[in-house]
Amino acid sequence: MAKNTASQRIALGADHGGFELKEKIKAHLEGQGYSVHDCGTHSTDAVDYPVFARAVAERVSRGEADLGILIDGAGIGSSMVANKVPGVRAALCYYTASANNAREHNDANVLTMGSGFVGPNLALQIVDVFITTQCTAERHLRRVSMIESGAEPGEPSGGHSGATVQQAHACQCQEKKMPETQMTDSIPEQDLQRIVQRIMELTGSGAADLGCTTLACGFCKTCAQTNPELVRQFVEMGADRIAHQPGAGDLPRELAASIDHTLLKPDATTDQLISMCAEAKDYGFASVCVNPVNVKLVANELKGTNVKACSVVGFPLGATTPEIKAMEARRAIRDGAREIDMVINVGALKSGNDDLVYRDIRAVTEVCMDGRSICKVILETALLNDDEKVRACQAAKRARADFVKTSTGFGPGGATAADVALMSQAVSGTRMGVKASGGIRDLEGAQEMIHAGATRLGVSAGVKIVKQAKGMTVSGGNSKDKY
């Protein structure tokens, strides 16, 4: 349950790793009229996070702040420190759903986040959800009271003295083990630390030794074999695209692994297509995305590499029948496509015929599942309002698509960070990715989409973006070109 709470007092704190994100959150909150007390730190000079975590938590505990927000590198340590302070219920959140749950179900009063795993745009969404959501249901309030009193389930919260209850609780906890079904809403701390360490290895010098060439969306075989569901959850939080730190390894290779190198112009020549494939192999792009007529050529050029051939279907209008789209996808897969980008029936969506939208998508996803290929669903977001975007994502989720994608690149507008964030939230809790496409022409634009939640980028300027990431000088070219 959410309401306008702009009168709330908020204590804000961070260590040096979270300083820049703290400043963005501070400006965001003050711009909305909140009273913000900045507990520091006030620069990027190295400091100890427990100092600032305790300062925020104590303000909340003393009633000098209604809520607290803490940012460090991973968010874990600050959460531990804050929860040592009486009266504080700190929750580590990596996405909006967990922020909503922390407030609505647990009445958390301190939010902690990791700046190494949450981009600025997502962080602001998490903050907004956290500070505007209230815990009002009687059953949740009863359980929060049990947290504070230390009462056992079924025991009146005021039935024993605090010391007696805590002693009984400590004894019984040694004999009880929480069933796995009760742990599905949280990630065990030791697993989270292990995954953080693994991601650090993959984005540093250790990645080459392991034979990894990409961090894309949970496909790292080593991690997936160890704990695939946990890795997928962590990827969906955004860690796979924002964990890299300056000087920690080959950023361009990782950035390239999230790019679909795209050439969808009707006048694309054979020489241009062959050149595109050569660039994709050189830079390690995820795929080369082309029109169906060019799939066989591209698949042959990419044979023996990790770069996939990708074909569009129902492109660019989406105004063909489900049966024709299925036939088109089947032929593209037979010609060598391993990824399919299909356009939805936009008119059906805007007419409220969600069942037809679902059946249209499902016709293609079934073909892709049979052909062991990835299916991405293009929404053409520039033609849709927010409700229609969410409904389209829900249809794609129901049809078991692998990605939702913003745009064809031929519509009235391309990808925006707001659309990517909305789509990312709409498919959260699944294994689905979000592909941003249309109008992404440079490194800054690519990073903005990744921070908003995109796990794949559809661009025709892939080489330019990777060169910019390497710090290389990039010469002109027509930046207004579409695919």
Number of C-alpha atoms within 10 A of each C-alpha: 12 15 9 9 14 15 11 16 18 27 26 29 31 37 27 21 22 24 22 18 23 27 18 14 21 22 12 15 19 13 10 11 12 17 17 19 17 19 18 21 22 15 15 13 10 10 14 12 24 17 17 25 31 22 20 28 32 21 20 25 20 12 11 14 21 17 25 30 27 30 31 28 20 22 25 19 17 33 27 17 17 29 17 14 17 13 17 23 25 27 28 24 26 25 23 21 15 18 25 26 20 24 26 21 19 21 24 24 23 30 27 28 28 25 24 21 25 28 25 18 20 25 25 19 17 22 22 18 21 28 27 17 21 21 20 13 11 9 11 16 16 13 18 19 17 18 15 14 19 23 23 16 9 7 12 13 21 13 11 14 12 14 11 13 19 16 12 13 14 12 11 12 11 8 7 8 8 8 8 7 7 8 10 9 9 11 13 11 10 9 13 17 13 11 18 18 11 16 17 18 17 26 24 17 13 14 19 14 9 11 11 15 15 23 22 20 22 21 15 17 10 14 17 14 11 10 12 16 15 18 24 20 18 20 21 28 23 25 25 25 26 17 18 21 12 7 9 14 19 17 18 18 20 23 29 25 24 27 32 27 28 26 23 22 13 8 8 14 12 12 9 12 21 16 13 22 27 14 16 27 19 11 21 23 26 25 28 30 30 25 18 22 13 21 26 17 16 26 22 14 19 20 12 9 11 15 23 25 31 31 32 28 28 22 20 18 17 21 15 15 14 22 13 15 25 23 15 21 31 20 16 25 26 13 20 22 29 22 25 29 24 30 26 30 27 21 14 16 21 17 9 12 13 18 12 17 23 25 19 27 30 21 19 29 27 19 22 24 13 11 17 13 21 18 28 28 29 31 26 28 25 17 15 15 11 13 10 19 23 20 18 29 28 18 24 29 22 13 19 19 24 22 25 30 30 29 27 30 22 17 15 12 17 20 25 21 21 15 24 27 20 19 29 29 21 18 20 17 14 15 19 22 24 28 28 32 31 24 24 26 20 19 17 13 15 27 21 18 27 27 23 28 33 30 27 27 29 30 26 27 24 28 22 19 26 23 16 16 19 13 10 11 9 11 6 7 9 8 12 8 12 21 22
